Amino acid sequence: MNRFLLAVGGYDTTIRLFDNIQLPPARTLQFCDQQIIRLAFSGSGPVPVTSPLFLAVAGSPSVAVYDVTSHDTSPNIFAIFQGHLEAVTAVGFEPKHTAFVFSASEDGTLQTWIPKLAAPAQSPYPSFHSRPIQHPMISPASSQFSVPAKMVNKKDNGKNVPIHDAVYFPPHDYFFTADFLGRLRVWDHRTASLRSEHIPHPSKRNLQCMDLSHDYRTLVIANFDGLVFVYETAALLPHDMHHPEPLEHHVIPLTVRASNSYIPRIKLSHNCNYLVCSTRSGATRVYRMSDVCTIPEPSPQRSDQDSSEPSEDEDRYIMPFREPHLRPGWIWDVSFIEGSDDYLFTCSSTAQVMLWDLNNVGHYTELKGITRPASCIALRERTTPPSLQNPANATLTGQRMRNPVNGRTVRFACNDSSVS
């Protein structure tokens, strides 16, 4: 029996944790900054309820890590990191061992960090798990940090360039970053060095958000003009991992137009069947990746153009497979149920957090207890050992979603979408 823990952050300083989508939040956390920008759970895939679980919260300019392993009504702050100077735009954990936290910021830096007291001498990336889970609230005097790597994103004149999003690439210990100058950059974590740079579009419009598929094979990026760029990660990696190569590579991405304006968040489903783009109009656009990858090839380029760069008139528009839509407003964040391509959470500036069934148009449920605009969400599946299972525990699996429009319900289960 599995359960899902959903974290919701917004324009206030409160993070709400949901164990049951049909009830108000079971727990609330107080953050130290005025606004919550991004959220991320530790681990990858289902995490046993008996294993440590942490939640990283990005603000402006702080990052806080909470221990949410237990069911305490007020979980403790595990650590607070204040190494950034401006808003933090990306945050996450090393997925396999929770060995470090990474954060990127509008100050132009990408940093990985861990509490010094958690550092075993034999590991280059010390683990949070080496520190006891039961601990008092950490005071500012004890919040000392080791920063294993700090990568500074600069332009030619030496000034820092804001990083708008970042993802970690575990197979080679690399990072991908998207920045204000329209550059996709590849960083080597161990050497804290820049390995390559790619320009997805000749307009060089700022890249807004990005996502990496669960199998690490596909990278998607959205820019400020509503264009989406699809890369195979293998094409972005240096051919020789041990020797530097020319900084600028010309890898032409698959380019599609998903919107005529700003895309706040982009997300790939678990099995990479769907691509989701949020909008500022209250709509969430869901595209089949099979449609994205089979759009017509661009027309031949003119002979006077550099064949290594796409031209600005090559944008292709495709129709979304689904387009859930409620009140007009910004859809700030989206997240799929882990292991499923069928169920999607969205949060918006209209204080709505919705769960959509993509197999049944019009079927959704709205979470209770959200009173302020919601800007970010994070989701983690938790597995319960048979010895700890209790049929009375509230779980997402087996619950029924009610459609407020026609009153019909759908049973919520990853492999069961029967309507009654």
For each residue, the residues with C-beta under 8 A, 3 or more apart:
1: 384 389 393 395 397
2: 46 381 382 383 384 395 397
3: 19 49 381 382 384 393 394 395 396 397
4: 19 337 338 379 380 381 382 395 396
5: 17 18 19 41 53 68 379 380 382
6: 17 18 21 345 353 367 377 378 379
7: 15 16 17 18 39 41 55 68 377 378 379
8: 15 16 17 18 25 39 347 353 367 370 374 376 377
9: 14 15 16 31 36 37 39 57 374 375 376 377
10: 14 35 36 347 351 370 372 373 374 375 376
11: 35 36 372 373 375
12: 35 36 372
13: 30 31 32 33 34 35 36
14: 9 10 28 29 30 31 372
15: 7 8 9 28 29 30 31 36 39 55 57 66
16: 7 8 9 25 27 28 369 370
17: 5 6 7 8 25 26 27 28 29 68
18: 5 6 7 8 21 23 25 26 367 369
19: 3 4 5 23 26 394
20: 23 26 394 395 396 399
21: 6 18 355 365 367 396 399 412
22: 365 368 394 399
23: 18 19 20 26 368 369 394
24: 368 369
25: 8 16 17 18 28 369
26: 17 18 19 20 23 71 73
27: 16 17 68 71 72 73 74 75
28: 14 15 16 17 25 73 74
29: 14 15 17 55 57 66 74 75
30: 13 14 15
31: 9 13 14 15 36 57 59 64
32: 13 59 62 64 80
33: 13 36 59 60 61 62
34: 13 59 60
35: 10 11 12 13 59 60 375
36: 9 10 11 12 13 15 31 33 39 57 58 59 375 376
37: 9 58 59 60 87 88 89 375 376
38: 57 58 88 89 90 91 376
39: 7 8 9 15 36 55 56 57 58 91 376 377 378
40: 55 56 58 91 92 93 378
41: 5 7 47 53 54 55 56 93 378 379 380
42: 47 52 53 54 55 56 93 98 128
43: 47 51 53 93 95 98 380
44: 95 96
45: 338 339 381
46: 2 338 339 381 382 383
47: 41 42 43 51 53 380 381 382 383
48: 51 382 383 384 385
49: 3 382 383 384 385 388
50: 385 388
51: 43 47 48 69
52: 42 67 69 98 128 129 133
53: 5 41 42 43 47 67 68 69 380 382
54: 41 42 65 66 67 68 69 78 93 98 128
55: 7 15 29 39 40 41 42 65 66 68 378
56: 39 40 41 42 63 64 65 91 92 93 101 103
57: 9 15 29 31 36 38 39 63 64 65 66 91
58: 36 37 38 39 40 63 88 89 90 91 103
59: 31 32 33 34 35 36 37 62 63 64 87 88
60: 33 34 35 37 86 87 88
61: 33 82 84 85 86 87 88 105 107
62: 32 33 59 80 81 82 84 88
63: 56 57 58 59 80 81 82 84 88 91 101 103
64: 31 32 56 57 59 77 79 80 81
65: 54 55 56 57 77 78 79 80 81 101 128
66: 15 29 54 55 57 75 76 77 78
67: 52 53 54 70 75 76 78 133 135
68: 5 7 17 27 53 54 55 75
69: 51 52 53 54 133
70: 67 75 133
71: 26 27
72: 27 75 76
73: 26 27 28
74: 27 28 29
75: 27 29 66 67 68 70 72
76: 66 67 72 135 136 137 138
77: 64 65 66 80 137 138
78: 54 65 66 67 115 128 131 135 138
79: 64 65 115 138 143 145
80: 32 62 63 64 65 77 138 140 143
81: 62 63 64 65 84 101 103 113 143 145
82: 61 62 63
83: 109 111 113 145 147
84: 61 62 63 81 87 88 103 105 107 109 111
85: 61 105 107
86: 60 61 105 106 107 162
87: 37 59 60 61 84 105 106
88: 37 38 58 59 60 61 62 63 84 91 103 104 105
89: 37 38 58 104 105 106 162 163 164 165 166
90: 38 58 102 103 104 163 164 165 166 167
91: 38 39 40 56 57 58 63 88 101 102 103 104
92: 40 56 101 102 166 167 168
93: 40 41 42 43 54 56 98 100 101 102
94: 97 98 99 100 101 102 125 168 170
95: 43 44 98 168 170
96: 44 99 170
97: 94 125 127 129
98: 42 43 52 54 93 94 95 127 128 129
99: 94 96 114 123 125 126 127 128
100: 93 94 112 113 114 125 126 148
101: 56 63 65 81 91 92 93 94 112 113 114
102: 90 91 92 93 94 110 111 112 113 166 168 175
103: 56 58 63 81 84 88 90 91 110 111 113
104: 88 89 90 91 109 110 111 163 165 166 177
105: 61 84 85 86 87 88 89 108 109 110 162 163
106: 86 87 89 162 163 164
107: 61 84 85 86 160 162
108: 105 152 153 154 159 160 161 162 163 179
109: 83 84 104 105 150 151 152 153 160 163
110: 102 103 104 105 150 151 153 163 166 175 177 187
111: 83 84 102 103 104 147 149 150 151
112: 100 101 102 125 147 148 149 189
113: 81 83 100 101 102 103 145 146 147 148
114: 99 100 101 118 119 125 126 127 128 145 146 148
115: 78 79 118 119 128 131 143 144 145 146
116: 119 144 145 146
117: 131 142 144
118: 114 115 126 127 128 130 131
119: 114 115 116 123 126 130 146
120: 123 126 127 130
121:
122:
123: 99 119 120 126 127
124: 148 190
125: 94 97 99 100 112 114 148
126: 99 100 114 118 119 120 123 130 146
127: 97 98 99 114 118 120 123 130
128: 42 52 54 65 78 98 99 114 115 118 131
129: 52 97 98
130: 118 119 120 126 127
131: 78 115 117 118 128 135
132: 135
133: 52 67 69 70
134:
135: 67 76 78 131 132 138
136: 76
137: 76 77
138: 76 77 78 79 80 135 142 143
139: 142 143
140: 80 143
141:
142: 117 138 139
143: 79 80 81 115 138 139 140
144: 115 116 117
145: 79 81 83 113 114 115 116
146: 113 114 115 116 119 126
147: 83 111 112 113 150
148: 100 112 113 114 124 125
149: 111 112 189 190 192
150: 109 110 111 147 192
151: 109 110 111 175 177 187 192 193 194
152: 108 109 160
153: 108 109 110 160 161 162 163 177 179 185
154: 108 158 159 160 161
155: 158 159 161 181
156:
157:
158: 154 155
159: 108 154 155
160: 107 108 109 152 153 154
161: 108 153 154 155 179 180 181 183
162: 86 89 105 106 107 108 153 179 180
163: 89 90 104 105 106 108 109 110 153 166 177 178 179 180
164: 89 90 106 178 179 180 206 207 208 209
165: 89 90 104 177 178 207 208 209 210
166: 89 90 92 102 104 110 163 175 176 177 178 210
167: 90 92 175 176 210 211 212 219
168: 92 94 95 102 174 175 189 212
169: 172 173 174 175 176 212 216 233
170: 94 95 96 173 216
171: 216
172: 169 237 241
173: 169 170 188 189 190
174: 168 169 186 187 188 189 195 237
175: 102 110 151 166 167 168 169 186 187 189
176: 166 167 169 184 185 186 187 210 212 219 236
177: 104 110 151 153 163 165 166 184 185 187
178: 163 164 165 166 183 184 207 208 209 210 221
179: 108 153 161 162 163 164 182 183 185 206 207
180: 161 162 163 164 206
181: 155 161 204 206
182: 179 199 200 201 203 204 205 206 207 223
183: 161 178 179 197 198 199 204 207
184: 176 177 178 197 198 199 200 207 210 221 229 231 236
185: 153 176 177 179 194 196 197 198
186: 174 175 176 194 195 196 197 198 236 237 238
187: 110 151 174 175 176 177 192 193 194 195
188: 173 174 191 192 193 194 195
189: 112 149 168 173 174 175 192
190: 124 149 173
191: 188
192: 149 150 151 187 188 189
193: 151 187 188
194: 151 185 186 187 188 197 247
195: 174 186 187 188 238 244 245
196: 185 186 236 238 245 247 248 249
197: 183 184 185 186 194 247 248 249
198: 183 184 185 186 231 236 248 249 250 251
199: 182 183 184 202 204 248 250 309
200: 182 184 207 221 223 227 229 253 255
201: 182 204 205 223 227 229 255 310 312
202: 199 309 310 311 312
203: 182 223 225 312
204: 181 182 183 199 201
205: 182 201 223 224 225 227
206: 164 179 180 181 182 223 224
207: 164 165 178 179 182 183 184 200 210 221 222 223 224
208: 164 165 178 222 223 224 262 263 264
209: 164 165 178 221 222 263 264 265 266
210: 165 166 167 176 178 184 207 219 220 221 222 266
211: 167 219 220 266 267 268
212: 167 168 169 176 216 218 219 233 268
213: 216 217 218 219 268 272
214: 268 270 271 272
215: 218 272
216: 169 170 171 212 213 233
217: 213 232 233 234 272
218: 212 213 215 230 231 232 233 268 272
219: 167 176 210 211 212 213 230 231 232 233 236
220: 210 211 228 229 230 231 266 268 275
221: 178 184 200 207 209 210 228 229 231 253 266
222: 207 208 209 210 226 227 228 229 258 263 266 277
223: 182 200 201 203 205 206 207 208 226 227 229 263
224: 205 206 207 208 262
225: 203 205 260 261
226: 222 223 257 258 259 260 261 262 263
227: 200 201 205 222 223 255 256 257 258 315
228: 220 221 222 255 256 257 258 263 266 275 277 292
229: 184 200 201 220 221 222 223 253 254 255
230: 218 219 220 253 254 255 256 292 293
231: 184 198 218 219 220 221 235 236 251 253 254
232: 217 218 219 235 236
233: 169 212 216 217 218 219 236 237
234: 217 237
235: 231 232 251
236: 176 184 186 196 198 219 231 232 233 249 251
237: 172 174 186 233 234 241
238: 186 195 196 241 243 244 245
239: 245
240: 243 245
241: 172 237 238
242:
243: 238 240
244: 195 238
245: 195 196 238 239 240 249
246: 249
247: 194 196 197
248: 196 197 198 199
249: 196 197 198 236 245 246
250: 198 199 308 309
251: 198 231 235 236
252: 308 309 310
253: 200 221 229 230 231
254: 229 230 231 292 293 295
255: 200 201 227 228 229 230 310 314 315 316
256: 227 228 230 287 292 295 315 316 317 318
257: 226 227 228 260 315 316 317
258: 222 226 227 228 263 275 277 285 287
259: 226 262 263 277 279 285
260: 225 226 257
261: 225 226 279 280
262: 208 224 226 259 279 280
263: 208 209 222 223 226 228 258 259 266 277 278 279
264: 208 209 278 279 280 330 331 332 333
265: 209 277 278 331 332 333 334
266: 209 210 211 220 221 222 228 263 275 276 277 278
267: 211 275 276 334 335 336
268: 211 212 213 214 218 220 272 274 275 276 289
269: 272 273 274 275 276 336 340 341
270: 214 336 337 338 339 340 341
271: 214 341
272: 213 214 215 217 218 268 269 289
273: 269 288 289 290 341
274: 268 269 286 287 288 289 321 336 341 358
275: 220 228 258 266 267 268 269 286 287 288 289 292
276: 266 267 268 269 284 285 286 287 334 336 344
277: 222 228 258 259 263 265 266 284 285 287
278: 263 264 265 266 284 285 330 331 332 333 334 346
279: 259 261 262 263 264 282 283 284 285 330 331
280: 261 262 264 329 330 331
281: 325 328
282: 279 325 326 327 328 329 330 331 348 350
283: 279 323 324 325 331
284: 276 277 278 279 323 324 325 331 334 344 346 356
285: 258 259 276 277 278 279 320 322 323
286: 274 275 276 320 321 322 323 324 344 358
287: 256 258 274 275 276 277 291 292 318 320 321
288: 273 274 275 291 292 321
289: 268 272 273 274 275 292 293
290: 273 293 294
291: 287 288 294 295 318 319 321
292: 228 230 254 256 275 287 288 289 295 318
293: 230 254 289 290
294: 290 291
295: 254 256 291 292 316 318
296: 316
297:
298: 301 310 311 314 316
299: 314
300:
301: 298 305 307 311
302: 305 311
303:
304:
305: 301 302 309 311
306: 309
307: 301
308: 250 252
309: 199 202 250 252 305 306
310: 201 202 252 255 298 314
311: 202 298 301 302 305 314
312: 201 202 203 315
313:
314: 255 298 299 310 311
315: 227 255 256 257 312
316: 255 256 257 295 296 298
317: 256 257
318: 256 287 291 292 295
319: 291
320: 285 286 287 323
321: 274 286 287 288 291 358
322: 285 286 356 358 361
323: 283 284 285 286 320
324: 283 284 286 344 346 354 356 364
325: 281 282 283 284
326: 282 348 350 352 354
327: 282 348 350 352
328: 281 282 350
329: 280 282 348 349 350 352
330: 264 278 279 280 282 348 349
331: 264 265 278 279 280 282 283 284 334 346 347 348
332: 264 265 278 347 348 349 373 374 375 376
333: 264 265 278 346 347 374 375 376 377
334: 265 267 276 278 284 331 344 345 346 347 377
335: 267 344 345 377 378 379
336: 267 269 270 274 276 340 341 343 344 345 379
337: 4 270 340 342 343 344 345 379 381 396 414
338: 4 45 46 270 379 380 381
339: 45 46 270 381 414
340: 269 270 336 337 343 414
341: 269 270 271 273 274 336 358
342: 337 357 358 359 414 417
343: 336 337 340 355 356 357 358 412 414
344: 276 284 286 324 334 335 336 337 355 356 358
345: 6 334 335 336 337 353 354 355 356 377 379
346: 278 284 324 331 333 334 352 353 354 356
347: 8 10 331 332 333 334 352 353 354 370 374 375 376 377
348: 282 326 327 329 330 331 332 351 352 353 354 373 374
349: 329 330 332 373 374 375
350: 282 326 327 328 329 373
351: 10 348 370 371 372 373 374
352: 326 327 329 346 347 348 366 370 374
353: 6 8 345 346 347 348 366 367 370 374 377
354: 324 326 345 346 347 348 364 365 366 367
355: 21 343 344 345 364 365 366 367 401 412
356: 284 322 324 343 344 345 346 363 364
357: 342 343 360 363 364 401 410 412 417
358: 274 286 321 322 341 342 343 344
359: 342 417
360: 357 363 410 417 419
361: 322
362: 403 405 406
363: 356 357 360 401 403 408 410 419
364: 324 354 355 356 357 401 403 404
365: 21 22 354 355 401 402 412
366: 352 353 354 355 404
367: 6 8 18 21 353 354 355 370
368: 22 23 24
369: 16 18 23 24 25
370: 8 10 16 347 351 352 353 367 374
371: 351
372: 10 11 12 14 351
373: 10 11 332 348 349 350 351
374: 8 9 10 332 333 347 348 349 351 352 353 370 377
375: 9 10 11 35 36 37 332 333 347 349
376: 8 9 10 36 37 38 39 332 333 347
377: 6 7 8 9 39 333 334 335 345 347 353 374
378: 6 7 39 40 41 55 335
379: 4 5 6 7 41 335 336 337 338 345
380: 4 5 41 43 47 53 338
381: 2 3 4 45 46 47 337 338 339
382: 2 3 4 5 46 47 48 49 53
383: 2 46 47 48 49
384: 1 2 3 48 49 388 389 393
385: 48 49 50 388 389
386: 389
387:
388: 49 50 384 385
389: 1 384 385 386 393
390: 393
391:
392:
393: 1 3 384 389 390
394: 3 19 20 22 23 399
395: 1 2 3 4 20 398 399
396: 3 4 20 21 337 399 412
397: 1 2 3 412 413 414
398: 395 411 412 413
399: 20 21 22 394 395 396 411 412
400: 409 410 411 412 420
401: 355 357 363 364 365 409 410 411 412
402: 365 407 408 409
403: 362 363 364 406 407 408 409 410
404: 364 366 407
405: 362
406: 362 403
407: 402 403 404
408: 363 402 403 419 420
409: 400 401 402 403 419 420
410: 357 360 363 400 401 403 417 418 419 420
411: 398 399 400 401 416 417 418 420
412: 21 343 355 357 365 396 397 398 399 400 401
413: 397 398 416 417
414: 337 339 340 342 343 397
415:
416: 411 413
417: 342 357 359 360 410 411 413
418: 410 411
419: 360 363 408 409 410
420: 400 408 409 410 411
